[in-house]
Amino acid sequence: MDEILEQLRRDVAAATDSKQVEQVRVKYLGRKGIITTLAKNTDFSRLSSEEKRSFGQRLNALKSEAEQLLKEALEKAKAAEKDLVRKVAGLDLSLPGIDRRLGSIHPIALVQMELEEIFQGMGFRVLTGYEVELEYYNFDALNIPPDHPARDMQDTFWLDNGMLLRTHTSANQVRALETYGVPLRAIFPGRCFRNEAIDASHENTFYQLEGLLVDRDISVAHLIAVMKTLLSQVFKREVTVRLRPGFFPFVEPGFELDVQCLICGGKGCATCKQTGWIELIPCGLVHPKVLEFGRVDPNIYSGFAFGMGLTRMAMMKFGIPDIRLFNSGDIRFYEQFPAAF
Amino acid sequence: MKISLDWISDYVDINDIPVDVVADRLTMCTAEVEDVLEVRRSVAQVVVGEVIDCRDIPAAPNLKLVTVDCGTRRFQTVCGAPNVRKGLKAPFAPPGTRLANGVEIAVAEVSGHRSEGVLCSPAELGMSRWHEGLLECPPSLPNGAPLAQWIPDRDVLIEIDNKSLTHRPDLWGHYGFARELAAIFRRPLRPLPVVDLSQYDHLPTYPLTVDDYENCPCYGCIDLRVRAGVPAPLVIQRRLHALGQRTFNLMVDLTNYIMWEIGQPTHAFDGDRVHAIRVAPLGKPGTFVTLDGQERQLLPDDLLIWNEKEPVALAGVMGGLESEVTPTTTHVLLESANFKASRIRRTSVRLDLRTEAAQRFEKGQPPVNVKIGTARALQCLIDSGEPFEVLSRFTVAGDLKEAPRPLSIPWRTVDTMAGQKIPRQEAVGILRHLGFLAEEKGETLEVGIPAHRSEKDISIPADVVEEILRIYGYDRIEPRLPEGPMAALPVNVGLRKEHQARRVLAGAHGFVEVQNYVWLDDNWLAELGYQPGETLTLKNPPAQTCRRLRPVLLPNLLALVRPNRAHRDMFRIFEIGRVFRPQANDGCEERTHLAGVSFRSSGKGDQEEHFRSIRGALEDLGAVLTGQALRFVAGQDSPFPWCVPGYWVKILLGDTTVGAAGVLDPVLARVVALEGQVVWFELDLEAIQAPIYPVVHYRPLAVYPRSWQDFSLLWDVTKGFDSLEAVLSKFQHPLISEREFLYVFKGKGLPQGQASYTFRYWLAAPDHTLTGEEIEGFRTAFLSFLQENGISLR
């Protein structure tokens, strides 16, 4: 019997596929198989009961050993055959994808969409005004009368019909107050224009986002808190801000809001010109005259306004070194900003 | 504006405070410091020297051989300065001195003469960059005295951007900054030394009339006899040089010094050239020669200072050439006046004459400076040690507004604006440091606004609260989020459409969003052959050919094809932006448009397929924006050169035209793309009006399987797909669940002018699986419908 087992082991080892394994099974365990016939051909009557028991035990052991060997061989062969079939199919899933249809959204629009979401989450409605604006809303209603030196700060594109291309989105403040009244929380993203020479950091066409909040008893403390919350959302982390005096005729007091440099953490680096701070948002409490122009009683209501340079935010966010790229028309530039929604 | 800490130290002691702290606190409390500069002067070993002999050197016409007396010693030197002359006192650097340029002075041979040491210009001493002449010292200085007595070897300049001082006329002089620093560091401010002008009240009044108090609210002058041409004291000269101002002579330097000290421009007339002052507008167009020798074209409204009937100065901007003080002038009329800011601004901007005086007047100087300027000038004259005589009393026309302006501010306003309680004693202290009268009276803060703060600057409670808070420190205010009732936040429908369009075109159809300027270039319009008709135009365009504001987006988008085809052989771009059309009464209609352009170089499929792929994008867009199908209708003649019949379609939503799309005809395609196909579209996003959340109704899913039947129909290409669809839509049959257009085939084996349009009819019944007979019944009915309509199968 040991010889039979040895022989079986050799045959199983020689079998290369499931078909041959089956043949080996038939050879040993088939109806006329070697093990099957071994039992049949034994004359049990000539054996003592002791011998009978011993023979039977050995035969059963042989049988189950053989079955086990064949089962394992069959599994191995089948697995090998599957592998072979799969290998023939030869899929290369490391190849890059095709049929991509994703275009790109203008980087300023991307920043605008993100900021709109943040502000809407803070209860600000989003309003748009006019790019061609009346002198009244762009200047006079913002407490910038004709011949005010502040008009120097903004070289204006004038139209032949007496209107102008708005120099700032602040032009929406009084329009919004007139239309929606108070209390009001609104932002005004949009394109602005100033007649200045163009270079890597100056454009005559750029985007701002103005914000306005008017309610009872609005204070400097509110302004700081809202700006801090906003900027933490924008930069996705806690930010440190500071206010310092800044002059804009339509706010009193007026501020420049600086954010502690996110690159160096305030230690001073090239980005913040070694100051540790980056000038980011001009803001202030709305000037009582502006409220009056908006038909709001400054004795009851107060508010704050702030302006963000959307173009500048986009330059910071995407590391764009040259402002002229935004209006360059060069798709090699625009394509770098996938349509991230 | 540069602030000299040397100058500041006359009025407030802050020498113990590190310069970077001074700069930081100024930034946080007053105005942003742009830069801190150190002035290093080379004055060690330099002494006062007197030129006691000055001879020509025949071989070198530009040089003089000079003998300099330095008290204990005399030196011979060769000097090329144009102002070297006998009797001049100037700084002398003996051999061995190291000057600002780093050169050590040695004994040298110049043009054959021994030259030991040099007479110095301000630049050589490191006082400024001015090197066109020697620094002239007052004759009273003793020969040989070390120069360092009057010119210290170091100063620090703090530079502030003028733009951040627009609202603070008081900060256009050093005394204003000294007052700020005194308040910031809570230190005493020394009063400005001035003479008491009333001591001259017994003298005759100077003849003075002001015709235009609107534009000249206050005018003051005083008549003096003085040696105007002598050098000014070195303290004045060193400070003016530190600010980059050159110095001339006592009287001119004095007026500059007053201006840089208190912000008040003053002017010195040659007293022999003026006899009576009148302030009046020109009244008619004319010209005037300013002291820079330029003839200026004036308008009737321009304000002038007249000597009787002759104009002698362009008020607040620049004096006249004729009445300028010269080195020989001994009779001076000193003007200190106040002019209306907008008047000065208008004249100086128009003439592009942005003088230091004009820049200060247009910020709105307080009238009290008329008096302070005069009183300070006389004090400086006394300090100079030069003899002078006052010939007239200080004569003033108009209101000096010397009294503080009272203002009551409820303490609640202070606390409300801050958002927290501000300690009252501290607030009062801050205001007093800034020169305000301030008193706590119960629930009210009683304030007297000092005369030196202009009305434009401080007039309402908010202005005063700002003064308190900025010195108190914004960093001491605890941030607090506003509370308020929750209110519904309406959606901005217009912006939502813009963003949806971006998502569809860029997200699903591979478009790249671009942006163009809002003006059109006439040269490009001519190339396109596009005459936009009446448009809005810029008065001061960025370029002469770019005056028109765009009434449509497409021309500027088409202009991007040529530059970009260098980089890509196909691309799709779109732009969302405003377009403008003139309206009656100088109005403007502004709308938001969406336009796109798709380019393919030749060999990238046919134009029809190209157009269909863009039309597919528009159909998707229509579905997203409106929930309805946009309609595309063949376009007729149009003023737009890109709208050629057969090449373009109108786009409609219901019956409203919302845009157009098309293929550039071969002629225009060559202009725009040189070579290749261009498909375009432009939509008026505001015309697309639809519920922002379109209503969608569920249709039950089919329970029994559908069958289909395909038919390829022959149809005239010129009639087009739309007309075939119109015919087919008339065929009604209960089994039709959907008619699907599969494809069009044009080519071999078809009758002339016809194409084969293949449709798939999906057939189904709601309650059973269709039988062969039912399908055959549909087929028979459809085929006979086709026959009736003269349509044959391919």
HADDOCK unambig.tbl for C-alpha pairs under 7 A between the chains (distance, minus, plus):
assign (segid A and resid 101 and name CA) (segid B and resid 507 and name CA) 6.98 0.50 0.50
assign (segid A and resid 101 and name CA) (segid B and resid 508 and name CA) 5.67 0.50 0.50
assign (segid A and resid 101 and name CA) (segid B and resid 509 and name CA) 5.42 0.50 0.50
assign (segid A and resid 101 and name CA) (segid B and resid 510 and name CA) 4.60 0.50 0.50
assign (segid A and resid 102 and name CA) (segid B and resid 506 and name CA) 5.83 0.50 0.50
assign (segid A and resid 102 and name CA) (segid B and resid 507 and name CA) 4.91 0.50 0.50
assign (segid A and resid 102 and name CA) (segid B and resid 508 and name CA) 5.95 0.50 0.50
assign (segid A and resid 102 and name CA) (segid B and resid 509 and name CA) 6.58 0.50 0.50
assign (segid A and resid 102 and name CA) (segid B and resid 510 and name CA) 4.72 0.50 0.50
assign (segid A and resid 103 and name CA) (segid B and resid 506 and name CA) 4.11 0.50 0.50
assign (segid A and resid 103 and name CA) (segid B and resid 507 and name CA) 5.87 0.50 0.50
assign (segid A and resid 103 and name CA) (segid B and resid 509 and name CA) 6.77 0.50 0.50
assign (segid A and resid 103 and name CA) (segid B and resid 510 and name CA) 3.76 0.50 0.50
assign (segid A and resid 103 and name CA) (segid B and resid 511 and name CA) 4.63 0.50 0.50
assign (segid A and resid 103 and name CA) (segid B and resid 512 and name CA) 5.11 0.50 0.50
assign (segid A and resid 104 and name CA) (segid B and resid 506 and name CA) 5.21 0.50 0.50
assign (segid A and resid 104 and name CA) (segid B and resid 511 and name CA) 6.46 0.50 0.50
assign (segid A and resid 104 and name CA) (segid B and resid 512 and name CA) 4.65 0.50 0.50
assign (segid A and resid 104 and name CA) (segid B and resid 513 and name CA) 5.94 0.50 0.50
assign (segid A and resid 105 and name CA) (segid B and resid 502 and name CA) 6.63 0.50 0.50
assign (segid A and resid 105 and name CA) (segid B and resid 506 and name CA) 6.34 0.50 0.50
assign (segid A and resid 105 and name CA) (segid B and resid 512 and name CA) 6.28 0.50 0.50
assign (segid A and resid 105 and name CA) (segid B and resid 513 and name CA) 4.98 0.50 0.50
assign (segid A and resid 106 and name CA) (segid B and resid 513 and name CA) 5.13 0.50 0.50
assign (segid A and resid 106 and name CA) (segid B and resid 514 and name CA) 6.04 0.50 0.50
assign (segid A and resid 123 and name CA) (segid B and resid 489 and name CA) 6.84 0.50 0.50
assign (segid A and resid 125 and name CA) (segid B and resid 489 and name CA) 5.96 0.50 0.50
assign (segid A and resid 125 and name CA) (segid B and resid 490 and name CA) 6.76 0.50 0.50
assign (segid A and resid 126 and name CA) (segid B and resid 492 and name CA) 6.17 0.50 0.50
assign (segid A and resid 127 and name CA) (segid B and resid 492 and name CA) 6.69 0.50 0.50
assign (segid A and resid 147 and name CA) (segid B and resid 342 and name CA) 5.06 0.50 0.50
assign (segid A and resid 147 and name CA) (segid B and resid 345 and name CA) 6.61 0.50 0.50
assign (segid A and resid 147 and name CA) (segid B and resid 346 and name CA) 6.67 0.50 0.50
assign (segid A and resid 148 and name CA) (segid B and resid 342 and name CA) 6.75 0.50 0.50
assign (segid A and resid 149 and name CA) (segid B and resid 166 and name CA) 6.75 0.50 0.50
assign (segid A and resid 149 and name CA) (segid B and resid 362 and name CA) 6.97 0.50 0.50
assign (segid A and resid 149 and name CA) (segid B and resid 363 and name CA) 6.84 0.50 0.50
assign (segid A and resid 157 and name CA) (segid B and resid 538 and name CA) 6.74 0.50 0.50
assign (segid A and resid 157 and name CA) (segid B and resid 540 and name CA) 6.00 0.50 0.50
assign (segid A and resid 157 and name CA) (segid B and resid 541 and name CA) 6.91 0.50 0.50
assign (segid A and resid 158 and name CA) (segid B and resid 538 and name CA) 5.75 0.50 0.50
assign (segid A and resid 158 and name CA) (segid B and resid 539 and name CA) 5.36 0.50 0.50
assign (segid A and resid 158 and name CA) (segid B and resid 540 and name CA) 6.18 0.50 0.50
assign (segid A and resid 159 and name CA) (segid B and resid 537 and name CA) 5.61 0.50 0.50
assign (segid A and resid 159 and name CA) (segid B and resid 538 and name CA) 4.20 0.50 0.50
assign (segid A and resid 159 and name CA) (segid B and resid 539 and name CA) 4.99 0.50 0.50
assign (segid A and resid 160 and name CA) (segid B and resid 537 and name CA) 5.74 0.50 0.50
assign (segid A and resid 160 and name CA) (segid B and resid 538 and name CA) 5.68 0.50 0.50
assign (segid A and resid 160 and name CA) (segid B and resid 539 and name CA) 4.96 0.50 0.50
assign (segid A and resid 161 and name CA) (segid B and resid 586 and name CA) 5.23 0.50 0.50
assign (segid A and resid 195 and name CA) (segid B and resid 542 and name CA) 6.81 0.50 0.50
assign (segid A and resid 217 and name CA) (segid B and resid 416 and name CA) 5.94 0.50 0.50
assign (segid A and resid 218 and name CA) (segid B and resid 417 and name CA) 6.82 0.50 0.50
assign (segid A and resid 219 and name CA) (segid B and resid 416 and name CA) 6.03 0.50 0.50
assign (segid A and resid 219 and name CA) (segid B and resid 417 and name CA) 4.45 0.50 0.50
assign (segid A and resid 219 and name CA) (segid B and resid 418 and name CA) 5.34 0.50 0.50
assign (segid A and resid 219 and name CA) (segid B and resid 419 and name CA) 4.76 0.50 0.50
assign (segid A and resid 220 and name CA) (segid B and resid 417 and name CA) 6.03 0.50 0.50
assign (segid A and resid 220 and name CA) (segid B and resid 418 and name CA) 5.05 0.50 0.50
assign (segid A and resid 220 and name CA) (segid B and resid 419 and name CA) 5.94 0.50 0.50
assign (segid A and resid 221 and name CA) (segid B and resid 418 and name CA) 6.17 0.50 0.50
assign (segid A and resid 221 and name CA) (segid B and resid 419 and name CA) 4.97 0.50 0.50
assign (segid A and resid 221 and name CA) (segid B and resid 477 and name CA) 6.04 0.50 0.50
assign (segid A and resid 221 and name CA) (segid B and resid 478 and name CA) 5.87 0.50 0.50
assign (segid A and resid 221 and name CA) (segid B and resid 479 and name CA) 4.44 0.50 0.50
assign (segid A and resid 221 and name CA) (segid B and resid 480 and name CA) 5.30 0.50 0.50
assign (segid A and resid 222 and name CA) (segid B and resid 479 and name CA) 6.07 0.50 0.50
assign (segid A and resid 222 and name CA) (segid B and resid 480 and name CA) 5.01 0.50 0.50
assign (segid A and resid 222 and name CA) (segid B and resid 481 and name CA) 5.15 0.50 0.50
assign (segid A and resid 222 and name CA) (segid B and resid 482 and name CA) 5.51 0.50 0.50
assign (segid A and resid 224 and name CA) (segid B and resid 479 and name CA) 5.40 0.50 0.50
assign (segid A and resid 225 and name CA) (segid B and resid 479 and name CA) 4.51 0.50 0.50
assign (segid A and resid 225 and name CA) (segid B and resid 480 and name CA) 5.16 0.50 0.50
assign (segid A and resid 225 and name CA) (segid B and resid 481 and name CA) 5.18 0.50 0.50
assign (segid A and resid 226 and name CA) (segid B and resid 481 and name CA) 5.98 0.50 0.50
assign (segid A and resid 242 and name CA) (segid B and resid 475 and name CA) 6.57 0.50 0.50
assign (segid A and resid 243 and name CA) (segid B and resid 474 and name CA) 6.05 0.50 0.50
assign (segid A and resid 244 and name CA) (segid B and resid 27 and name CA) 6.78 0.50 0.50
assign (segid A and resid 244 and name CA) (segid B and resid 28 and name CA) 4.67 0.50 0.50
assign (segid A and resid 244 and name CA) (segid B and resid 29 and name CA) 6.32 0.50 0.50
assign (segid A and resid 245 and name CA) (segid B and resid 28 and name CA) 6.59 0.50 0.50
assign (segid A and resid 245 and name CA) (segid B and resid 29 and name CA) 6.19 0.50 0.50
assign (segid A and resid 245 and name CA) (segid B and resid 30 and name CA) 5.95 0.50 0.50
assign (segid A and resid 245 and name CA) (segid B and resid 31 and name CA) 6.20 0.50 0.50
assign (segid A and resid 245 and name CA) (segid B and resid 470 and name CA) 6.70 0.50 0.50
assign (segid A and resid 246 and name CA) (segid B and resid 31 and name CA) 6.89 0.50 0.50
assign (segid A and resid 246 and name CA) (segid B and resid 164 and name CA) 6.57 0.50 0.50
assign (segid A and resid 247 and name CA) (segid B and resid 164 and name CA) 6.25 0.50 0.50
assign (segid A and resid 247 and name CA) (segid B and resid 167 and name CA) 6.91 0.50 0.50
assign (segid A and resid 252 and name CA) (segid B and resid 462 and name CA) 6.10 0.50 0.50
assign (segid A and resid 252 and name CA) (segid B and resid 463 and name CA) 6.41 0.50 0.50
assign (segid A and resid 252 and name CA) (segid B and resid 466 and name CA) 6.99 0.50 0.50
assign (segid A and resid 253 and name CA) (segid B and resid 462 and name CA) 6.83 0.50 0.50
assign (segid A and resid 253 and name CA) (segid B and resid 463 and name CA) 6.79 0.50 0.50
assign (segid A and resid 253 and name CA) (segid B and resid 466 and name CA) 5.09 0.50 0.50
assign (segid A and resid 326 and name CA) (segid B and resid 515 and name CA) 6.98 0.50 0.50
assign (segid A and resid 327 and name CA) (segid B and resid 515 and name CA) 5.31 0.50 0.50
assign (segid A and resid 327 and name CA) (segid B and resid 516 and name CA) 5.40 0.50 0.50
assign (segid A and resid 327 and name CA) (segid B and resid 517 and name CA) 6.86 0.50 0.50
assign (segid A and resid 329 and name CA) (segid B and resid 514 and name CA) 5.96 0.50 0.50
assign (segid A and resid 329 and name CA) (segid B and resid 515 and name CA) 6.51 0.50 0.50
assign (segid A and resid 329 and name CA) (segid B and resid 516 and name CA) 6.74 0.50 0.50
assign (segid A and resid 329 and name CA) (segid B and resid 560 and name CA) 6.04 0.50 0.50
assign (segid A and resid 330 and name CA) (segid B and resid 564 and name CA) 6.35 0.50 0.50
assign (segid A and resid 331 and name CA) (segid B and resid 564 and name CA) 6.71 0.50 0.50
assign (segid A and resid 334 and name CA) (segid B and resid 512 and name CA) 6.62 0.50 0.50
assign (segid A and resid 334 and name CA) (segid B and resid 513 and name CA) 6.80 0.50 0.50
assign (segid A and resid 334 and name CA) (segid B and resid 514 and name CA) 6.68 0.50 0.50
assign (segid A and resid 335 and name CA) (segid B and resid 512 and name CA) 6.31 0.50 0.50
assign (segid A and resid 339 and name CA) (segid B and resid 506 and name CA) 5.94 0.50 0.50
assign (segid A and resid 339 and name CA) (segid B and resid 507 and name CA) 5.88 0.50 0.50
